[in-house]
Amino acid sequence: MEKKLYLSDTNKIIGGVCGGIGEYLGIDPTVIRLIWAALSVGTAFVGGVVLYIIAMFIIPRRS
């Protein structure tokens, strides 16, 4: 069966992006959130926030 990336409905804090990526990769979503936060701090939050918003609109919800 083919794996697909979806926004998470169960592991979400804001939009389900990190939860969905964690489920897709088989990694705890908390690890994804920590990596995302570290990258966001490194870009003065602008890069991480913009990428998160874009991902919320690009990654589909499970139907």
DATA-V22402 format. One record per residue. N is the residue number from 1. OMEGA is omega in radians with two decimals (999 if undefined). Layout:
# DATA-V22402
<<N:OMEGA> <N:OMEGA>>
This chain:
# DATA-V22402
<<1:-3.11> <2:3.09> <3:3.09> <4:3.12> <5:3.10> <6:2.95> <7:-3.12> <8:3.05> <9:-3.07> <10:-3.11> <11:-3.11> <12:3.04> <13:3.11> <14:-3.07> <15:3.13> <16:-3.10> <17:-3.10> <18:3.08> <19:3.11> <20:3.11> <21:3.10> <22:3.11> <23:-3.13> <24:-3.10> <25:-3.11> <26:-3.12> <27:3.07> <28:-3.12> <29:3.10> <30:3.10> <31:3.12> <32:3.14> <33:3.12> <34:3.10> <35:3.14> <36:3.13> <37:3.12> <38:3.10> <39:3.12> <40:3.11> <41:3.14> <42:3.13> <43:-3.14> <44:3.09> <45:-3.07> <46:-3.10> <47:-3.12> <48:-3.14> <49:-3.14> <50:3.12> <51:3.13> <52:-3.14> <53:3.10> <54:-3.14> <55:3.12> <56:-3.12> <57:-3.09> <58:-3.10> <59:-3.09> <60:3.01> <61:3.08> <62:-3.10> <63:999>>
